Amino acid sequence: MILLRRQDEHWPNEFMAACYRQRTLQEVEQIRLERLALKSRIYRPRFFERTMFNVANWMISTGKQLREHYEVPGAMKYSHSSMGHLDALKTD
């Protein structure tokens, strides 16, 4: 009887350990599935992303137009680089 009582004392601990192990494995599987779903999701920019993209493109095109408008033709044919060499700049 004493031997059975000692075995019975460990049974709840082993049962709880098995339950915790099973729960942990289920959580790991859930995380794996969530990551897989996020990787396979199609990127669809929302309003903010679309607006920022359009603003950036507008700024680039406006900057190019301003540079072409105010740039003096032939004034900057050569520029000194950081290494001291003369680098030819394209003024197309």
N, C-alpha and C positions, 0 to 999 in steps of 0.2 A: 504494500500500500504506500509505503513511503516513497518507493521508486516511481510509482504512478503519479503521486502528488507532485514530485519534482518535475516530471515530464509535462504535466498539465500546467505548471507554472510558466513554462517557456512557450507554450502553444500560443497564447495571445500575442506575445512579442514577435514570434515568427509570422503569425498571421498579419499583423499590422505592417511588418517589414515587407511582406509580399504585396499588400495593398498599396503601400507607398511606392514600391518599385513599379507596379503596374500603372499607377497614376502618373509617375514620372515618364514612363515610356509613352503613354498616351499624349502627354504634353509635348514631348519631343517630336512625335509624329505630327501633332497639330502645328507646331512651329515650322516643321519642314514643309507641310502642305501650304501654309500661309506664304512662305518665302517663294515657293514654286508658283503660286498664284500671282504674286507681285512681279516676278520676273516675266511672266507670260502676258501681263497686262499691256494693252495697247496704250501708247502715250497720246493723250488728248489734251492739248493745252487749254487752259481755262481762260476766262476773260482777261485776267491780269497778265498772264503770259503772252497772250495774243497782242494786247495793247502795248506792252513793253517791247515786243519784237517789232511792231509797226513804228513805234516812236524811235527806236534805235535805227531802223532803216531810213526813216525820214531825216534824222540827224545826219546820217552818213551822206545821203544824197544832197542835203542842203549844204553841208560842209564842202563837198566836191564842187557844187555850183558856185559857192562863195569864193573858193580858192581859184577857180577858173576865171571868175569875174574880176577879182582884185589882184591877181598875180601879174607881175610885170613880165612880159615875155622876154626871155633871154637874160634876165637880171641875175639869176642864180644858176649858172651853168655848172659850177663846181662847188663842192662843199668839203670842208675838212672833216675827216672821220676821227674817231677816238684814237686811232693808231697813228695819226699824223699823215696819212696818205691823202691824196686828192682823189675823191670819188666823183665820177661824172653822174649828174642827176638827169633823169629824163624829163623833158618838159613837153610832152606830147599833148 
